[in-house]
Amino acid sequence: MSEKQWVRIARALADPTRLSLFRTIAEQGEISCGALAERFPVAQSTVSHHLNVLINAGLVEMRKQGQHHLFRVCAQPLQAFCQQMLQLLEQATTTAPSLDATPMETLESKSSQEGLQ
């Protein structure tokens, strides 16, 4: 996954309304824009805007059925995003210095060393 795609997904999911829309789509399996708009206290145009952001991030896909636009989650991009996040977490935990000492213990140790000089 490219850095650009990774950032697009992170930004798309960072918005509380989009995250709620995404969750609703995932829970329903497939849902129309109108049905989504009925569930959220925003205008249908706002729902459409948020759906376009999710589509551009690759998280949601749309298909037409007659006059209806149906939306469903695309699992693969989210799985790739999560894998990269887990890799970052793994790197951070293996390369970070030990944080066993509390801040107070660190200060006390520093004070006692300075007093010896």
C-alpha angles and dihedrals in degrees: 000000000000122000089243092055092045091054091045090056093045091051093046093054094042092074111086094216093050091047090052091048090049091050091049092050091048092049093048096043091218129012139170125245090243092053090049092049090053090057097050129063094231134091118275089244089059091050089050091051092051091047090053090053090051091048092049089051089054093241098113134032129201132213130183122234109180106305093341127095110212122199131202136172122263104218101191099067091047091049091051090048092051092048091054091048090052090049090053091049091049091050091048093051095047097046101036117103118250114279096192095121119076118233090252092053090050092051093047091050091050092048093051091048092050091049091056093058 
